[in-house]
Amino acid sequence: MNFTGKKSVLGVLMTAGLMLATLVSPMLCRASVVISGTRVIYPAAESEVTIKLSNEGASPALTQVWVDNGDAKASPTSAAVPFIVTPPLSRIDPHKAQTLRILYTGESLPQDKESVFWLDVLEIPPKATGADADANMLQLAFRSRIKLFFRPGKLQGSVTEAPGQLAWHESSEGGKPAVSVTNPSAYYVTVASFDLVDNAGLVLAKSVDTDMVAPGQSKVFPLSAEVKRTGIKVRFNTINDYGGEDRHEAVVQ
C-alpha cells in the first residue's frame, strides 16, 4: 500500500479463531516515524540538505528512504534520480531521531526552472515478539512521500512572487465548469484551495480539486458550481516553502 503525505491510515487486524473462522476488524493505525517537514527545498548551490525523522512510537522503527522522480511505484533500486540519501536504512529507537543527508550527484537538470522529485520514507514494523509472535496478525508498512524541489540559482523572479503571477481563466472540463490556471514563473506553485467570489466577496463557487502547477504549464481545476458573471475574482491559498498556506487574490479572465 502507498500512503502519500498521510500520517494515519486505516489498518486491518486479522485474528484466526479455533474453529478456523477469521475475524477481520478495522482499527486506526498511526505511523510512528514523523518527517520534520512537508517538503524539501534543495538550492543548487548547496552540497547537501538535511531532514530529520523522529520516532514518536513506543517501539524501535526500521526505515528505508529513497528519492523518486514522481513514479510512486518506483523502488529504491529502480528509481533513476540524481540524488542519494544517506543513511538509506536506519533503526530509530523510541523517542529518538535520525538526520537524513540528501546529496545531489551532479547530473544535468534544467537551470531555468525548478525540478521536482519525491522523498520516500518507508517505515517497516518490528517483528512481533513474545505472545504476539504466534498470533495471526497482518503487519502494515507505512510509506510517506513528500516533494523535493531542486532550485537552481539565479532563477527569474522569486518564489514568493510566483503565486501572484498565476493567470486564471474560465474553462470547462468534460462539459463541467472549471478554471484554467497558467503558471508563467520558474517555480512550482501548489494551489491548496480557492473560491470564486463577486465584487462584494460573496462566494459563487469553490474548488473541487487542486494540484501543483509546474513552471510554464497550465492546469484545469473543476468547480463546485457554474459561474455566469463578469468581474469575478479568485481567492486562493498556496503552499509556501515551509508548508504553510499563503492567501492571494486575482481576477478571473
Helices and strands as residue ranges (DSSP letters): E 8-16, E 22-30, E 33-35, E 39-43, E 49-55, E 61-68, E 83-86, E 89-92, E 97-104, E 115-124, G 130-134, E 142-151, G 162-165, E 167-173, E 176-182, E 189-197, E 203-206, E 212-213, E 218-222, E 233-239, E 245-251
